[in-house]
């Protein structure tokens, strides 16, 4: 009888030991998987158009690895409504989705994301107040703190002009230039979700460099 009890105790001890080993391996695998997920870098799904843009302005550009569904980052694609480069090499790339039909809530919706770059210019550009007001005003104003994602420290601006009017906007500096991403504050997004989307977009940005000189 004593032998049976001793054997049972030994088996229980072995079982706990094996369970402990298995738990350690499982925890290690979970840690490795989590570390891999954290270490995974964002990717640009439509590199060709962004490389072409970088080559055109001879400066780095930022391709968004994530945009709210159904938007994609394809320059020249279905959702790309503005693809503009100015003489000073600054650019505006815009993606928009609109739902114009009146729904249950009595209004349609819009998802609108702008990406800008001002190579070699660190200062905030100047815009005009409005159609009939020629008073110069900063294009991006009313800073509301900083957001850090993907190694980028950006400032959140809540009062913006031109194509970024009614948008919340993040601006940061890179290689002596100013870059921005903005999101329209409009249904189906509220302020909190617009900021969350901007953080996600900032964290997904992929820096694209020119591949050749002109």
C-alpha positions in Angstrom: 0.0 0.0 0.0 2.8 2.3 0.9 4.5 1.5 -2.4 1.3 2.4 -4.3 1.1 5.7 -2.5 4.7 6.5 -3.1 4.3 5.6 -6.8 1.2 7.8 -7.1 3.1 10.7 -5.5 6.0 10.2 -7.9 3.7 10.2 -10.9 1.9 13.4 -9.7 5.3 15.1 -9.3 6.4 14.0 -12.8 3.1 15.3 -14.2 3.6 18.7 -12.6 7.1 18.9 -13.9 6.0 18.0 -17.4 3.2 20.6 -17.2 5.7 23.2 -16.0 8.0 22.4 -18.9 5.2 22.6 -21.4 3.9 25.8 -19.9 7.4 27.4 -20.2 7.7 26.3 -23.8 4.2 27.7 -24.6 5.0 30.9 -22.9 8.2 31.2 -24.8 6.4 30.6 -28.1 3.8 33.2 -27.2 6.6 35.7 -26.3 8.4 35.0 -29.6 5.2 35.4 -31.6 4.3 38.7 -29.8 7.9 40.0 -30.4 7.7 39.0 -34.0 4.4 40.8 -34.4 5.8 44.0 -32.7 9.0 43.8 -34.9 7.0 43.4 -38.1 7.5 46.5 -40.3 4.7 48.1 -42.2 4.7 47.6 -46.0 3.6 49.7 -49.0 1.1 47.7 -51.0 1.5 49.9 -54.1 5.1 50.8 -54.2 5.3 51.7 -57.9 3.3 54.9 -57.7 5.1 56.1 -54.6 8.5 55.4 -56.1 7.5 57.4 -59.2 6.4 60.3 -56.9 9.7 60.2 -55.0 11.6 60.2 -58.3 9.5 63.1 -59.7 10.3 65.3 -56.7 13.7 63.9 -56.0 12.9 63.5 -52.3 11.6 60.9 -49.8 7.9 60.4 -49.6 5.7 58.4 -47.2 3.4 55.6 -48.4 0.6 54.7 -46.0 0.7 50.9 -45.2 -2.9 51.2 -43.8 -5.9 53.3 -44.7 -9.5 52.9 -43.5 -11.5 50.4 -45.6 -12.3 50.7 -48.5 -9.5 53.2 -49.2 -6.2 51.9 -50.6 -2.9 53.7 -51.1 -2.8 53.2 -54.8 -1.9 56.4 -56.6 -4.0 56.5 -59.7 -6.4 54.0 -58.2 -10.1 54.1 -57.6 -10.0 56.1 -54.4 -7.2 58.5 -55.4 -8.9 61.8 -56.1 -5.8 64.2 -56.0 -2.3 63.5 -57.3 -0.7 67.0 -57.3 2.9 68.1 -57.4 3.8 71.9 -57.3 6.8 73.7 -58.8 8.5 73.8 -55.4 8.3 69.9 -55.3 5.7 69.9 -52.6 3.0 67.3 -53.2 -0.6 66.5 -52.2 -1.9 62.9 -52.5 -5.6 62.5 -51.5 -7.8 59.4 -51.1 -11.5 59.7 -50.6 -14.6 57.5 -50.2 -18.1 59.1 -50.0 -21.5 57.7 -49.2 -24.0 60.3 -50.5 -27.2 58.3 -49.9 -29.2 59.3 -46.8 -29.2 56.4 -44.4 -30.9 55.5 -41.1 -29.0 58.3 -39.3 -30.1 60.9 -41.9 -26.7 61.5 -43.4 -24.1 59.9 -45.6 -20.5 59.4 -44.7 -17.0 60.2 -45.9 -13.5 58.9 -45.4 -10.9 61.3 -46.7 -7.1 61.1 -46.1 -4.5 63.6 -47.3 -0.8 63.1 -47.4 1.5 66.0 -48.0 5.3 66.6 -48.3 7.3 69.8 -48.5 10.9 68.8 -49.4 13.5 71.2 -48.1 10.9 73.4 -46.3 10.5 72.9 -42.5 8.1 75.9 -41.9 4.4 75.5 -41.9 3.1 77.0 -45.2 0.7 79.9 -45.5 -2.8 79.7 -46.8 -5.6 82.3 -47.3 -8.5 82.6 -44.9 -11.2 82.0 -47.5 -12.5 82.6 -51.0 -13.0 86.3 -50.5 -10.5 86.9 -47.6 -6.9 87.3 -48.6 -5.6 87.4 -45.1 -2.6 85.0 -44.8 -2.9 82.4 -42.2 -0.9 79.2 -41.2 -2.2 76.2 -43.2 -2.0 74.1 -40.0 -2.9 75.7 -36.6 -4.1 75.0 -33.1 -1.5 72.4 -32.0 -2.9 69.8 -29.5 0.1 67.8 -28.3 2.3 65.2 -29.9 1.8 61.7 -31.2 4.7 59.2 -31.5 4.4 56.2 -33.7 6.7 54.2 -35.9 9.7 56.3 -34.8 8.0 59.5 -35.9 7.1 62.3 -33.5 4.3 64.3 -35.0 2.2 67.3 -33.8 -1.6 67.2 -33.9 -3.2 70.3 -35.5 -7.0 70.8 -35.2 -7.6 73.9 -37.3 -6.4 73.5 -40.9 -6.9 75.1 -44.3 -7.2 74.3 -48.0 -7.8 70.6 -48.7 -7.2 69.9 -45.0 -10.1 72.1 -43.8 -12.3 70.2 -41.3 -9.5 67.7 -41.0 -7.4 66.7 -38.0 -3.7 66.7 -39.1 -0.4 65.2 -38.0 2.8 67.0 -39.1 6.4 66.1 -38.6 9.9 66.8 -40.0 12.2 64.5 -42.0 15.4 65.4 -43.8 14.8 69.1 -43.5 11.3 68.9 -44.9 7.7 69.0 -43.5 5.3 66.0 -44.0 1.7 65.6 -43.0 -1.2 63.2 -42.9 -4.7 64.3 -42.2 -8.1 62.7 -41.8 -11.5 64.3 -42.3 -13.5 64.7 -39.0 -16.9 63.7 -40.4 -19.3 60.8 -40.1 -18.8 57.9 -39.6 -15.9 59.2 -37.5 -16.0 61.2 -34.3 -13.0 63.1 -32.8 -11.8 60.1 -30.8 -11.9 57.7 -33.8 -10.4 60.3 -36.2 -7.4 60.6 -33.8 -7.2 56.8 -33.5 -7.2 56.4 -37.3 -4.4 59.1 -37.6 -2.3 57.2 -35.1 -2.8 54.0 -37.1 -1.9 55.7 -40.3 1.2 57.3 -38.8 2.3 54.0 -37.5 1.8 52.4 -40.9 3.9 54.8 -42.9 6.7 53.5 -45.1 9.5 55.8 -46.2 10.1 55.6 -49.9 13.3 57.1 -51.3 14.0 58.0 -55.0 15.6 55.2 -57.0 17.3 57.4 -59.5 18.1 61.1 -60.1 16.7 63.2 -62.9 
